[in-house]
């Protein structure tokens, strides 16, 4: 059976490289190193080594995904895409999701509220555009509806504020063309026809 012949600290001092029979085998975090009682001279079966490596990989991935998830609220779809991007084995997905949920770092409602708040603060748009963006992020229709109701967006005010900001683009155009351009602009920003009609007629 393979024997641990060396334990060498990695540059970050938080992980250790494990050598089996004088060859590098895998890296492991300090917590699992102690918990699993890995020591030079100990023998392990191939099955035991596979289980150790699985635990080591889980902890490594967990540390990275925690950093990713604490930067800002994340949707479940974003985390799924992150796991695919870094080719994390599917056997680890469920436990990672469960840990993030327990830490309240995986919540589509919180993510949707954050997304809408950011949009309204920096790139305002109508409910239709916000809904489409959140759907692309994997948030379900019911969650989107609940979030938008709670935030109570005054679409007419948002549309008027946008037009004030960019009115210089259309102020020299003939009236009919100006209305057409403004209507088209607001539609692209996700405003419904009733809001557009009310805004343009005013």
Phi, psi and omega in degrees: 000149180299145180239139174288119182253345179199148174230112184240127181295141175280170183302324183284353178066005181256349180226162183230138174273131181254129179251127176250126181051046176069013177236141178300134181243310182195166174255152181213148179285159185296324181299313179288330177302315180286315183300320182271359176056048179280124183220151177298133179099348181277145179258149179219146175282165179299323179296317179296321180295318179299320180291321178297314180297321179298316179294321179295317180293322179299313182296319179298314179293319181299316179300318181291317184287334175294316178298317180297319186279343180266353178294322178192166178303142180238146174271162178300321180299319179298318180294319177301317179294323178297316180297321178292318181302317182265011174052046177285131184300139184301333181296343181263346189301309186301314181295322178296315178300315182298320180294318179296322179294318179298327179274003181059037178256000179228097186210108183297328180292315178297319179297315182298318179296316179299315182299312180296316179301317180295316180298313184292333179280323188242330181217071185304146178199171182280170183297324180298317180292318179298318179298315180297318180295316181292325176297321177296331179276001175091008180278134183285159186301319183295318179296318179300314182299316181297318181294316181293327177292317181295321183285333176054068180283126174273092186299323181297317179295317180299316180296316180295320178297321177297317181294323177298323182291325186243016184298335179301335181292330187243353190299335182266359181279156174300152186307311183295319179290323179299315179298318180296316181295316181295317180299317180296319180297312181295324178297319179294334180274003173090018178270144179284166184299321181298318179293317180298313182299315181295320182289314183291320180291327177293000000 
